[in-house]
Each structure stands twice: as C-alpha cells, then as structure tokens.
Amino acid sequence: MTKVLFVYLILIVILISGCSEQAVEDGIVPAEDNTVMINHFVFEPQELVVDTGTTVIWKHNDNVAHTIVSQGLFESEALKRGGEFAFTFSEKGEYTYYCSIHPSMIGKIIVK
C-alpha cells in the first residue's frame, strides 16, 4: 500500500514539474515585475499596478507584430518577436492601452 502511494506521489511531482517546463517550451515567458508580456494576442498581466516614476517594459513574445498605444500618451512602433517598448509613468492615474493592429488586445496600468 505504501509503495503504491509512493509511486503515485512521484508521478504527481513529475507531472507538475512537466507542466511548468511546458509553458516555457510553448514560448510563454513569465512576466517580471513592472513588465508586461505579449503572448498569444494577450497583454500579461492585463492590469498592472505600479508606483509613480516606474518604467514599465512591454516584451513582445508573440509570432505576429503588435503595438502598444495609450491615446495622447505614447505609441510604440510595430514590435516583432523579441522587441521591447518602455514608458515611464510620472503621474498617478489609470492608463488604458491597446494594440492598434489588434484593438481587442487591451490593458491597463494603474499608477499610485
């Protein structure tokens, strides 16, 4: 009985570790602090809270071009895979942004 439980436990550990490695293999790169990843037509995280004076970096990890646009505040060039865009938020507020190529892609930066 204990051998069976031990085998099940080992299988569970192997499956869990394989899932986290699979995400990296699929091209999904986890986000870092103050970083928004562009993966599979989604900004991740979709909402980010930062302090005043913080520079947010968008890192493009998708297979098609995307932009980052916040009306009247900033507009990136079309980024390809591996490209980055950075903006420093100097005032408190909520800033929505989107991809001008794929307008359904939206995100928000909340500056405290």
N, C-alpha and C positions, 0 to 999 in steps of 0.2 A: 504494500500500500504506500509506504513512504517513498519507495523507488518510483512509483508511478507519479506521485505528486512532484517529486524532484524533476522528473523528465518534463512534466507539464510546465513547471516553473522555468526551466531552461528554455523551452520553446517560446514561452511568452516573452522572455527577455530578448531572445533572438528576433522575434517579430517586431517588438517595439524598437529595437535599435535599427532594424532594417527600414522602418518607416521614416525615421529622421534622416537617414542617409539617402533614401529615395527622393525626398524633396530636393536635396541639393543636386542629385543626378538628373532630375527633371528640369533643372535650370531655375528653380525657385531659390533665390538668395534671401536669407532672413534679413530684416531691416535692423539697422543700428540706431542708437539714439540720434534724434534730430535728422534722420534720414528717411526719405520716402522711396520705396522701391516701386518700380513699374514692372509688374509681372502679369502676363495673361490679360491685358486690357484692363488692369485694375491698379489704382494707387494704393499701396500698402505701407502704413496704415492709411485708411481713408480719412481719418481725423487725427491730427497731431497737436498736442498742447506743448507750447514752449514758452520760455521767458523772453522778455524784451531784450533785444540785442543778439538773439540767437540766429545763427546761419543755418538754414535748412538746405539739405542737399537732396535732390531727386536723382536717383540712379536708375538708368534705363537697362532693363534686363529682359526685354521682350523681343520678338522677332520682326516687328514692324515699327516704323517711325511713329513717334509721339511728340507732342509739345506740352508745355506747362504754361498756362495763361491765367492771370488774375487781372481782370479788366482794370485798366488805368494804373496798374502797379508794376507788373512785369510780364514779359512774354519771351519764352525761350525759342531758340531755333528748333527745327525738327531734329530730334535726337534719334540716333541709331543705337543698336545694342552696344552697351559699354559706355555710352555717353552719359554726361552728368550736367546738371544745372543747379546753381546755388543762388540763394537770395537771403539777405539779412533783414530780419523784421525788427524795425527800430521803434515801432509804436504798438501799443496794446490794441487789441481788436480781434475780430474774426474775419479771416480772409479765405474766401472760396476760390477755387481754381478748377480748371478743366483742361482737357486735351482738345485743341481746335480741330484736329484731324478726326477725332472720335469724341464728339461732345457728350456722349453718355458717360464718359470717364470723368468723374468729379471727385474733389477732395476738399478738405478744409484745414487751415492752420489757425489755431486759437493761440493768441499771444497774450500772456498775463503780465 
